Amino acid sequence: MSRKLHIGLSLSPTWLRGSAWRDTDSGVEHLLSPRFAIELAQHAERAKLDFLFKPDSLFIEPKGLEHAPGMTSLDPIVQLAGLAQSTSHIGLVATASTTFVPPFIVARQLQSLHWLSDGRAGWNIVTALDGERNFGIPAMPSTEWRYERAAEFVEVVQKLWRSYPADAIKREREAGQFADSQSVSAIDHHGKHFAVEGPLTLPMHSAGPPPLFQAGASPTGRDFAASLATGIFASTPDKAAAIALRQDLRERAQRFGRLPSHIKLMPGLGLLLSKNRSEAQDRFRERQRGLDLEPRYRFIENSLGVDIRTLPLNAPIPERLVTGINPNARSRTHAALLLRLVQTENPTIAQLLARPEASGSGHWQVVGTPLDAADAICDWFAAGALDGIIALPASLPSLRLFLDETVPVLVERDIFRKDYTGTTLAQHLGLR
Ligand SMILES: Cc1cc2nc3c(=O)[nH]c(=O)nc-3n(C[C@H](O)[C@H](O)[C@H](O)COP(=O)(O)O)c2cc1C
């Protein structure tokens, strides 16, 4: 069977970013409305997408809210549990950080979502970028510490999922046996970060464990992903970066005794689409003009350790000021993308500020027609730069054009499914 593309749709309201929420057709009124999210989920399901993907943040900056909704959002598990009731096939991938809350809670919430969606839950494992002060932690722990805790966290969650197997339930009315208690057992985990007795309070769904996703591409993050994740959400602004990352993750997976084909690199893809290419480009330029630069200056300062606010816009950052990544950067992945751009392209500061790498996103983007998007996806797919994408629409019309016009072209070109062949997320991802 030929390799097939996987498509996720981000539920993070990327179509409200920057000044985009001010567009008359932005739908900002529906930011927290259940009806709107249901319509979106059902639309994505009609297009036979693999999954809905809910990023998350456990902190918010009040100052930023003056000009944009930022990370104003519903809790992923709660939102996806709601959407599970209005959909029947599409996967539901919830982001849950391993840095702040106990693994027992996350294991239970995800397994509950798995039951409520009949086997469609997935877990996007993040180590988080901020939010420590909401959990009584005075300073963000180092990346190394966070990944070490994440590895043990995932181990505990997986043990808990297995602690109460699906087939333990017998429901023998005559004999009065609800479950075979012998097969439900404590996990008695005693590690560096956690002590958890178990078992979990609900059984594993018969679909098997929720598939794992990961985001974070520092060397430690890559090893973590390669050791356990199926889907990897990545920021890859260009094809060469994506090919290199995919190749590296596949090699690392082999070192962990996994098959390279079990790793699915899924770059985020920003989409600003219009039926007419020049109209899309005009809209993109308009957006660039309306950019609030302060968050970008702050991101550059945090990533590279240089304040460029007073430097001339028409010249590059002087070479002597860029010595490497700030060791305390919030995300080494995003800092590395920014450094790579500065060192390889030497852009003027004006050019730099206009690039997605300067926004802390660094996602690949297509500005053009639905067909342009299909062509770009096919090109990257054929080049071995991706196994799938996570769509990040830049406007609601772009979202609709992507689902109604780009996806059908991918079906026509036989790289994407015409219909679901299974009902669980693991089946959509070709795992079972
Ligand atoms: C593409 C991408 C998406 C991410 N999404 C989230 C998210 O939704 N929530 C979150 O708390 N952290 C998110 N992170 C942060 C990572 O989980 C991780 O904490 C951070 O990137 C630091 O790890 P690194 O040094 O490997 O980059 C994301 C990171 C990347 C690269």
The ligand as an ORCA input file, in Angstrom:
! r2SCAN-3c Opt
* xyz 0 1
  C       5.611     23.066     17.378
  C       5.568     23.195     18.867
  C       4.336     23.269     19.500
  C       4.259     23.374     20.889
  N       3.030     23.444     21.482
  C       2.938     23.614     22.817
  C       1.655     23.751     23.442
  O       0.591     23.714     22.817
  N       1.629     23.935     24.784
  C       2.778     23.986     25.546
  O       2.668     24.152     26.753
  N       3.995     23.835     24.979
  C       4.102     23.658     23.647
  N       5.344     23.521     23.064
  C       6.545     23.546     23.939
  C       7.249     22.209     24.067
  O       6.443     21.239     24.671
  C       8.531     22.339     24.865
  O       8.237     22.635     26.210
  C       9.446     23.434     24.386
  O       9.496     23.461     22.986
  C      10.837     23.232     24.974
  O      11.369     22.042     24.498
  P      12.546     22.067     23.430
  O      13.730     22.571     24.196
  O      12.674     20.631     22.975
  O      12.130     22.983     22.341
  C       5.442     23.413     21.669
  C       6.680     23.317     21.024
  C       6.758     23.208     19.647
  C       8.101     23.113     18.986
*
